[in-house]
Amino acid sequence: MSTVRLSTTSYVVLGLIALRGPSTPYDLKRAVGHSVGYFWTFPHAQLYSEPRRLRDAGLLDLDQEDSGRRRMTYSITEQGMAALRAWLAEPANAHFELRDVAEIKLFLTSWRARKTSPASPRTRSASTNAASPSMSGWSTGMATLRMSRPA
């Protein structure tokens, strides 16, 4: 087995090629857009660099056209299949994670929409944190979380 360190993106590339058969990086980009891209995001540029790295590690084979566009088509090797099978057999110990920066920003800036009275502690806190509105939003957001949590 290869000694190269494999990331989740490495396994996505190996798995998609195992499922689809020989694929170009562009094929992989399109496949991700219609499948795992809905729940696992990463820069698409990795779909162009990662196959080369996996080929250098002996996990993928490369068939490159001699003329024209010189398209590079990758296929999975037995070593690549073994690495993919081993990874799939491992338990997934990571906790569920859904990361969306836009949703975090929406949540943390929701304090702007709230109207509070001048005597309110929230207003005092907001004016104290005027130089750092994100911290003020964080405080309000955390208070909202505490209030909406089931007893």
Secondary structure as GFF3:
##gff-version 3
##sequence-region A 1 151
A	DSSP	alpha_helix	8	20	.	.	.	ID=ss1
A	DSSP	alpha_helix	25	33	.	.	.	ID=ss2
A	DSSP	three_ten_helix	36	38	.	.	.	ID=ss3
A	DSSP	alpha_helix	46	56	.	.	.	ID=ss4
A	DSSP	beta_strand	60	64	.	.	.	ID=ss5
A	DSSP	beta_strand	72	76	.	.	.	ID=ss6
A	DSSP	alpha_helix	78	89	.	.	.	ID=ss7
A	DSSP	alpha_helix	101	108	.	.	.	ID=ss8
A	DSSP	three_ten_helix	110	113	.	.	.	ID=ss9
A	DSSP	alpha_helix	121	128	.	.	.	ID=ss10
A	DSSP	alpha_helix	133	148	.	.	.	ID=ss11
###
